[in-house]
């Protein structure tokens, strides 16, 4: 008779394999499509850069934007969000429009502060430590030919990954890029990342701008677009490199914030899903919630399996010692080596993950080079992804305790 852990594991395996094969089908469908977009649509674009104490990167970001190969870039707006360093002075020396405000914490405030000043029909938001490639706007803007498109996201990659935590994030970002492109086929992109995302200005104003009560404005605004029946597209050929947390501590703080914002967004929109006939949010919300939920379920199953194996080994160890038959016996080794349902399905999931990584790298034009990259990939699949459930649990605890901060 199956126990509750066995049932949970089988459900976890079923959902994991369902989404794995769903993405495989989407991948095959994507291969049939002609992704070439005619670069013949050039509405005015305003680039907004929210910046708080970004004196080390702000000029490089501004220069990257000035080098954009786009014929109708109407303005570059830097919003100095109460910086205590030379961010404002450096931005002004670059000859761009600078708006100054008091710091209020999260990024939604400077974005909303800039919104009334935006002249372009398209508002492109760029983080102050991000660097769009020259053709990124030319390749992204044509998606707005469809009047129902409210936002276009881009391919965000890691810049100068050196430390182990940066290299692991580099792998993650490649996988995210390709997953987001496939989610586009289901009208289910659920985040418009701050490194470079474009918004139709009139629609952004119509729905009230960014949510100041959510610490991940890029998740919430995407859900609001979908909830109101708008589309979000993904320009795979529009690339931007971005800075990332250089240390494990900084990475943890960022991921906790992302998790809290995701939970906030879920709690806001799940009760509304059945109230809008135009909403395209249902699948995106379901995928998001299941990803969070089954990440935690998988984590506890993993802990249980480890606990079970250690308990069984210790049982044989103690009994072998007491009976004087030798600690390292055949039975003791069998406890570790004999395959079971957990090991079998775990291997299948691992193989699917490896296939997914190979496809993602191929379709994004990235490459794994040498033994070092292979080691990073093994570490990513074996350790890095197991950290996310712990982050979610911690973030949920902070949210319940109302300890929310940017």
Wavefront OBJ file of the C-alpha trace (Angstrom):
o trace
v 0.000 0.000 0.000
v 1.365 3.387 -0.972
v 2.136 5.820 1.805
v 1.503 9.579 1.658
v 5.147 10.289 0.719
v 4.938 7.803 -2.151
v 1.747 9.433 -3.419
v 3.266 12.919 -3.126
v 6.322 11.730 -5.017
v 4.264 10.197 -7.818
v 2.211 13.387 -8.145
v 5.441 15.404 -8.177
v 6.854 13.158 -10.911
v 3.652 13.365 -12.954
v 3.500 17.171 -12.837
v 7.230 17.504 -13.541
v 7.070 15.180 -16.535
v 3.860 16.793 -17.785
v 5.503 20.207 -17.965
v 8.704 18.693 -19.368
v 6.813 17.134 -22.268
v 4.650 20.242 -22.655
v 7.765 22.345 -23.157
v 9.123 19.735 -25.541
v 5.950 20.023 -27.632
v 6.233 23.830 -27.512
v 9.851 23.549 -28.632
v 8.827 21.414 -31.628
v 6.061 23.897 -32.403
v 8.496 26.799 -32.170
v 10.799 25.156 -34.719
v 7.983 25.304 -37.295
v 7.504 29.035 -36.901
v 9.246 31.773 -38.824
v 10.621 34.014 -36.080
v 12.048 36.657 -38.399
v 10.389 39.966 -37.633
v 10.542 42.732 -40.248
v 12.386 45.711 -38.816
v 10.126 48.288 -40.475
v 8.216 49.739 -37.517
v 9.821 52.625 -35.626
v 7.491 54.423 -33.198
v 9.104 56.855 -30.778
v 10.822 55.233 -27.809
v 11.701 56.763 -24.460
v 14.265 54.898 -22.363
v 13.841 55.204 -18.598
v 16.664 54.244 -16.227
v 15.814 54.133 -12.513
v 19.036 54.609 -10.557
v 19.961 54.506 -6.889
v 23.655 54.863 -6.037
v 24.784 53.594 -9.430
v 27.830 55.812 -10.005
v 29.942 52.799 -11.010
v 27.661 51.725 -13.866
v 25.378 54.587 -14.878
v 27.651 56.055 -17.595
v 28.238 52.646 -19.179
v 24.496 52.030 -19.271
v 23.797 55.451 -20.786
v 26.509 54.919 -23.423
v 25.065 51.513 -24.313
v 21.684 53.145 -24.864
v 23.180 55.977 -26.912
v 24.743 53.321 -29.144
v 21.397 51.693 -29.878
v 20.769 51.318 -33.589
v 17.249 52.728 -33.474
v 16.154 55.677 -35.676
v 13.464 57.111 -33.418
v 14.884 57.185 -29.888
v 13.223 60.312 -28.550
v 14.811 60.610 -25.109
v 16.810 58.994 -22.324
v 15.480 59.662 -18.838
v 17.504 58.842 -15.730
v 15.481 58.890 -12.518
v 17.861 59.585 -9.660
v 16.087 57.851 -6.794
v 17.626 59.835 -3.951
v 21.201 58.674 -4.539
v 23.850 59.628 -2.007
v 26.730 59.189 -4.474
v 27.493 60.910 -7.811
v 24.820 59.167 -9.867
v 22.918 62.379 -10.643
v 26.015 64.416 -11.495
v 27.377 61.730 -13.815
v 24.007 61.312 -15.577
v 23.735 65.076 -16.097
v 27.275 65.171 -17.508
v 26.166 62.608 -20.111
v 23.624 65.075 -21.474
v 20.460 63.092 -20.735
v 17.284 64.175 -18.952
v 17.592 63.639 -15.208
v 14.662 63.546 -12.804
v 15.389 63.594 -9.080
v 13.197 62.304 -6.275
v 13.478 61.088 -2.710
v 14.182 57.416 -2.265
v 11.104 55.400 -1.338
v 12.560 51.920 -1.603
v 11.338 49.758 -4.434
v 11.796 50.386 -8.148
v 8.130 50.992 -8.931
v 8.340 54.501 -7.442
v 10.967 55.949 -9.827
v 9.289 54.234 -12.790
v 5.927 55.780 -11.905
v 7.646 59.108 -11.247
v 8.985 59.074 -14.810
v 5.773 57.889 -16.489
v 4.079 61.347 -16.785
v 7.255 62.735 -18.376
v 7.583 60.046 -21.052
v 7.078 61.369 -24.592
v 7.610 58.178 -26.572
v 4.829 55.854 -27.632
v 6.976 53.045 -26.238
v 8.577 53.236 -22.802
v 11.670 51.067 -22.503
v 12.840 50.386 -18.945
v 16.525 49.591 -18.424
v 18.235 48.813 -15.123
v 21.193 51.057 -14.309
v 23.578 48.088 -14.444
v 22.321 46.666 -17.744
v 23.672 47.057 -21.263
v 21.400 46.496 -24.285
v 22.978 45.275 -27.504
v 22.865 47.844 -30.366
v 20.027 46.118 -32.288
v 17.903 45.224 -29.269
v 15.247 47.905 -29.864
v 15.050 47.350 -33.626
v 14.276 43.678 -33.055
v 11.854 44.156 -30.148
v 9.719 47.138 -31.190
v 8.107 45.496 -34.291
v 6.159 43.164 -31.982
v 4.075 46.223 -31.076
v 2.492 46.162 -34.527
v -0.133 44.028 -32.822
v -2.308 46.538 -30.958
v -3.015 43.992 -28.213
v 0.661 43.740 -27.301
v 1.264 45.768 -24.152
v 4.824 44.702 -23.453
v 7.827 43.048 -25.067
v 10.532 41.318 -23.042
v 14.055 40.550 -24.169
v 16.825 37.996 -23.705
v 18.662 38.813 -20.496
v 22.115 37.326 -20.024
v 24.714 37.608 -17.299
v 27.612 40.020 -17.758
v 31.125 38.999 -16.715
v 30.357 35.908 -14.640
v 33.454 35.201 -12.556
v 32.585 33.793 -9.133
v 30.896 30.412 -8.787
v 27.568 31.983 -7.780
v 27.733 34.263 -10.836
v 28.493 31.350 -13.155
v 25.561 29.361 -11.783
v 23.284 32.336 -12.346
v 24.637 32.561 -15.888
v 23.341 29.042 -16.578
v 20.015 29.900 -14.973
v 19.537 33.012 -17.091
v 20.033 31.047 -20.320
v 17.365 28.554 -19.247
v 14.998 31.372 -18.270
v 15.396 33.064 -21.661
v 14.361 29.967 -23.581
v 11.559 29.054 -21.155
v 10.128 32.549 -21.494
v 10.160 32.296 -25.286
v 8.205 29.041 -25.149
v 5.722 30.510 -22.651
v 5.018 33.189 -25.255
v 3.395 30.500 -27.420
v 0.803 30.085 -24.658
v 0.441 33.843 -24.024
v 1.775 33.113 -20.551
v 4.863 35.253 -19.979
v 4.506 36.173 -16.313
v 7.361 38.634 -15.794
v 8.837 41.553 -17.719
v 12.400 41.754 -16.328
v 13.875 45.124 -15.478
v 17.129 44.688 -17.399
v 15.257 45.621 -20.591
v 11.521 45.473 -21.128
v 9.351 47.636 -23.352
v 5.845 48.888 -22.639
v 3.190 50.584 -24.723
v 3.029 53.926 -22.907
v -0.703 54.579 -23.289
v -1.647 51.128 -21.993
v 0.756 51.449 -19.067
v -0.890 54.732 -18.135
v -4.362 53.334 -18.709
v -3.921 50.534 -16.179
v -2.391 52.834 -13.584
v 1.349 52.308 -13.930
v 3.354 50.010 -11.681
v 2.098 48.709 -8.346
v 3.851 50.500 -5.468
v 2.606 47.880 -3.027
v 4.469 45.026 -4.699
v 8.241 44.621 -4.340
v 8.533 42.908 -7.741
v 6.860 45.383 -10.043
v 8.007 43.441 -13.118
v 6.007 40.365 -12.075
v 2.894 42.250 -11.004
v 2.673 44.395 -14.144
v 2.922 41.306 -16.356
v 0.059 39.625 -14.495
v -2.002 42.822 -14.753
v -1.488 42.985 -18.511
v -2.583 39.364 -18.899
v -5.502 39.815 -16.522
v -6.760 42.713 -18.647
v -6.531 40.710 -21.858
v -3.313 42.145 -23.267
v -0.407 40.198 -24.753
v 3.255 40.041 -23.794
v 5.797 39.057 -26.427
v 9.386 37.875 -26.189
v 12.082 39.081 -28.580
v 14.663 36.315 -28.489
v 17.060 38.270 -30.713
v 16.991 41.361 -28.493
v 19.838 40.811 -26.074
v 20.888 42.676 -22.947
v 23.661 41.894 -20.487
v 23.058 42.696 -16.849
v 24.860 42.803 -13.547
v 23.944 40.163 -10.981
v 24.552 39.562 -7.264
v 28.288 38.764 -6.885
v 28.015 36.954 -3.552
v 25.855 34.218 -2.102
v 24.467 36.652 0.498
v 23.423 39.203 -2.144
v 21.958 36.426 -4.282
v 19.902 35.148 -1.354
v 18.529 38.615 -0.593
v 17.553 39.125 -4.228
v 15.832 35.734 -4.510
v 13.936 36.230 -1.257
v 12.639 39.522 -2.648
v 11.634 37.851 -5.916
v 9.853 35.076 -4.024
v 7.974 37.492 -1.758
v 6.893 39.575 -4.749
v 5.748 36.465 -6.580
v 3.652 35.378 -3.602
v 2.227 38.896 -3.250
v 1.206 38.854 -6.910
v -0.336 35.399 -6.612
v -2.423 36.387 -3.591
v -3.588 39.494 -5.444
v -4.691 37.855 -8.687
v -5.738 34.278 -7.954
v -9.079 35.410 -6.412
v -9.703 37.542 -9.530
v -9.055 34.904 -12.171
v -12.681 33.924 -12.661
v -13.945 37.507 -12.741
v -12.433 38.561 -16.069
v -13.691 37.083 -19.342
v -10.773 38.627 -21.275
v -8.019 37.354 -18.994
v -5.200 35.300 -20.515
v -3.671 34.898 -17.081
v -5.055 31.467 -16.154
v -2.289 29.256 -17.510
v 0.495 31.645 -16.503
v -0.852 31.822 -12.953
v -1.333 28.042 -12.794
v 2.194 27.389 -14.057
v 3.624 29.919 -11.609
v 1.739 28.514 -8.601
v 2.561 24.909 -9.480
v 6.226 25.803 -9.948
v 6.330 27.319 -6.480
v 4.260 24.600 -4.825
v 5.969 21.598 -6.341
v 9.377 23.118 -5.768
v 8.630 22.965 -2.046
v 7.035 19.503 -2.307
v 10.076 18.197 -4.160
v 12.347 19.690 -1.516
v 10.598 17.854 1.319
v 10.532 14.608 -0.660
v 14.269 14.976 -1.232
v 14.811 15.537 2.511
v 12.661 12.497 3.267
v 14.604 10.277 0.856
v 17.920 11.342 2.381
v 16.526 10.787 5.884
v 15.180 7.366 4.896
v 18.484 6.252 3.377
v 20.508 7.420 6.361
v 18.072 5.753 8.786
v 18.184 2.454 6.904
v 21.956 2.510 6.661
v 22.327 3.282 10.366
v 19.904 0.429 11.156
v 22.079 -2.049 9.259
v 25.234 -0.464 10.627
v 24.133 -0.813 14.256
v 22.760 -4.326 13.814
v 25.857 -5.487 11.935
v 28.048 -4.093 14.694
v 26.001 -5.723 17.476
v 25.946 -9.092 15.676
v 29.634 -8.918 14.881
v 29.130 -9.579 11.176
v 31.104 -6.587 9.959
v 29.939 -3.067 9.330
v 30.365 -2.991 5.561
v 28.198 -5.906 4.572
v 26.359 -6.687 1.373
v 23.032 -5.725 2.963
v 24.418 -2.403 4.132
v 25.648 -1.610 0.624
v 22.316 -2.677 -0.867
v 20.578 -0.025 1.216
v 22.457 2.597 -0.777
v 22.775 0.966 -4.189
v 19.537 -0.933 -4.845
v 17.346 1.091 -7.234
v 13.814 1.980 -6.134
v 10.965 4.080 -7.486
v 12.491 7.283 -6.127
v 15.858 6.644 -7.757
v 14.335 5.533 -11.062
v 12.075 8.534 -11.558
v 14.756 10.821 -10.148
v 17.091 9.630 -12.904
v 14.411 10.232 -15.541
v 13.890 13.786 -14.287
v 17.640 14.380 -14.306
v 17.895 13.193 -17.913
v 15.013 15.479 -18.915
v 16.781 18.370 -17.198
v 19.979 17.689 -19.134
v 18.036 17.547 -22.408
v 16.337 20.823 -21.512
v 19.689 22.489 -20.814
v 21.073 21.271 -24.161
v 18.056 22.615 -26.065
v 18.143 25.960 -24.222
v 21.795 26.539 -24.989
v 21.385 25.579 -28.616
v 18.338 27.769 -29.256
v 19.841 30.810 -27.521
v 23.147 30.431 -29.331
v 25.111 29.926 -26.120
v 27.798 27.304 -25.573
v 29.204 25.330 -22.689
v 32.988 25.393 -22.931
v 35.343 22.944 -21.328
v 35.501 21.045 -18.048
v 34.857 24.155 -15.966
v 31.467 24.782 -17.582
v 30.572 21.107 -17.258
v 31.414 21.232 -13.556
v 29.224 24.345 -13.172
v 26.346 22.559 -14.906
v 26.637 19.527 -12.609
v 26.682 21.846 -9.602
v 23.685 23.722 -10.981
v 21.587 20.572 -11.473
v 22.635 18.899 -8.228
v 22.860 21.731 -5.703
v 21.866 25.155 -7.025
v 18.269 24.294 -7.908
v 17.746 22.640 -4.512
v 18.276 26.030 -2.855
v 15.123 27.556 -4.339
v 12.602 25.682 -2.158
v 14.485 26.816 0.948
v 14.331 30.392 -0.361
v 10.574 30.042 -0.928
v 9.967 28.686 2.550
v 12.003 31.492 4.112
v 10.270 34.131 1.952
v 6.842 32.787 2.919
v 7.817 33.003 6.578
v 8.927 36.623 6.186
v 5.701 37.475 4.366
v 3.592 35.923 7.133
v 5.593 37.938 9.672
v 5.085 41.081 7.540
v 8.843 41.587 7.276
v 8.858 42.856 3.696
v 11.607 45.100 2.395
v 13.246 45.927 -0.931
l 1 2 3 4 5 6 7 8 9 10 11 12 13 14 15 16 17 18 19 20 21 22 23 24 25 26 27 28 29 30 31 32 33 34 35 36 37 38 39 40 41 42 43 44 45 46 47 48 49 50 51 52 53 54 55 56 57 58 59 60 61 62 63 64 65 66 67 68 69 70 71 72 73 74 75 76 77 78 79 80 81 82 83 84 85 86 87 88 89 90 91 92 93 94 95 96 97 98 99 100 101 102 103 104 105 106 107 108 109 110 111 112 113 114 115 116 117 118 119 120 121 122 123 124 125 126 127 128 129 130 131 132 133 134 135 136 137 138 139 140 141 142 143 144 145 146 147 148 149 150 151 152 153 154 155 156 157 158 159 160 161 162 163 164 165 166 167 168 169 170 171 172 173 174 175 176 177 178 179 180 181 182 183 184 185 186 187 188 189 190 191 192 193 194 195 196 197 198 199 200 201 202 203 204 205 206 207 208 209 210 211 212 213 214 215 216 217 218 219 220 221 222 223 224 225 226 227 228 229 230 231 232 233 234 235 236 237 238 239 240 241 242 243 244 245 246 247 248 249 250 251 252 253 254 255 256 257 258 259 260 261 262 263 264 265 266 267 268 269 270 271 272 273 274 275 276 277 278 279 280 281 282 283 284 285 286 287 288 289 290 291 292 293 294 295 296 297 298 299 300 301 302 303 304 305 306 307 308 309 310 311 312 313 314 315 316 317 318 319 320 321 322 323 324 325 326 327 328 329 330 331 332 333 334 335 336 337 338 339 340 341 342 343 344 345 346 347 348 349 350 351 352 353 354 355 356 357 358 359 360 361 362 363 364 365 366 367 368 369 370 371 372 373 374 375 376 377 378 379 380 381 382 383 384 385 386 387 388 389 390 391 392 393 394 395 396 397 398 399 400 401 402 403 404 405 406
